[in-house]
Each structure stands twice: as C-alpha cells, then as structure tokens.
C-alpha cells in the first residue's frame, strides 16, 4: 500500500515562510510520474498549488507563482513545498498527491497538513 505523509504545516504570520514535506512509502520514488501539492480552504474547491514530474517539469498555480517553490528529492522519496511571502489567503489544508500516470493513475493522496497564516 502506497502512503504519502505530509508534515511541516502550522501557523505563520503574513510575510513569513513554511516548508512542507511529503514522504512516500514507495521506495521506487520514480514510480510517481508526477507529484503535486493541492490545497483546500473551507467552502472552496481543492486547487492545484504546484506539481513536479519525475523529469523535473514544474507547474504552479497562478496564486502562488513567485512565492512558492516545489522540489523533489528522489533519494529521500520526498517532495517539498517551500512557501515564502505567505498571505492569509494561503490558509488551507494542504494535500500531497502522487500519480503513477498523470491521467489514468493510480493516484494517491496524503491526509493533509494544515497551514494557517495570520494577518
């Protein structure tokens, strides 16, 4: 059973930084064709924050471009999300997702880590 475990969430002030980590139980990290971070705020739909393919192709959601950075360490089976210049609107539950194939999956989700940004 593939598991993804997020960590690093918490409380930050506006303008501050946090780094999220997502550790995969799958030792063959290259199993994941694409890894991504998503977030969902209360009353809103889940949205893409950032994604990175096994070849290092990166995509960011418009609201985080220039502030967030996604990276992956294949040796540690971990994907990171460095979040800088945090805003109150970044407050959400952040989920890690791993997909064996972008479209057909299978897709795996972590349970999420809460990020709260105070003004």
N, C-alpha and C positions, 0 to 999 in steps of 0.2 A: 504494500500500500504506500503510495507516494504521499508524503506530507510536506506541507510548507508552513513554517512557523515564523511569524513576524515578531519583531522586537524594536525597541527604540522610541516608541511613542511616548507622549507625555504632555506636559504643559510648558508652553513657551510664551514669551512676550512678543508682541508685534515687533518686527525687525530682527528677531532672533533666529536661531538655527536649531535644527534637529536632524539626526541621521537615522533613518530606518534601515533595518536589516531583514532579509528574508532568507532563512536557511532551509535548504531542501534535503529531504531524507534520501532522495535518489542520488546514489553515488556517481552515476553517469550523468553529470550535470548537462552534458551535451544532449541528453535525452530531450531537454526542453528546447524546442526550436525558437521559442520566444518567451521571455519573462516580462511581466508588467506589474506596475503599481496602479491600483484604482482607488477611488475614494467615494464615500457616500455620506453626505450630510443629511441631518434629519429633514424629512419632507422632500428630499431631492433624489434624482436618479443617480445610480452609480455611474461615475465617469472615469475615463482614462486619464491618468496623471502622466505616466511615462512608460515606455516599453523599450526592450532591447533584444535583438535577435542573437542567436549563437554566433553570428558573424560580426556582431558589434554595430548593427544598424539601429539607430535610436530615433524614437519619435516622442514628442512631448505634446501634452495638451496645451492649448493656447494660453490658458490662465497661469501656467507655471513656467513658460519659456523664459529663460534668462535668470531664473531664480532656483530651479531645482535641477539636480544632475543625477542621472541613473547610471549605474555601473554594475558589472558582474565580475565575480572572482571565481572562475571555474575550478580552481584548485580547492577552494573552500565551499563549493556548492552554494554560494551565497550571492544574492543580488542586493544592492544598496540603493537608497534614495537619499541624497543629500539635499536638504531643504534649507535654503537661505532666504533672508528678507521675508520672513513669514508674515502673513496677514491674517486678521481674524476670519476672513472668508476661507482660509485654508483649513479651518476646523472641520474635522470629519473623521470617520472611521476609515482607515487606510488598509486595503487588502492587497496581498500579493497573489499573483496568478501565474501559473506556468502551463504552457501548452506544448504538447508533443508536435502538434501541427497547428499553424495559425488558425485554420478554418475548421478542420474536422476533429481536432483534439487528439486524444483526450485532454481535457482542461482540468486543472487542479487549482483549488483556492485555499488560501490560509484563512484563519478565523478572524484576522483583522487586529489592528492596533490603533488605539485612539490618539488622535492629535488634537490638542486644544490650544488655540492661540488667543491670548487676551490682548485687549487694546490698551 
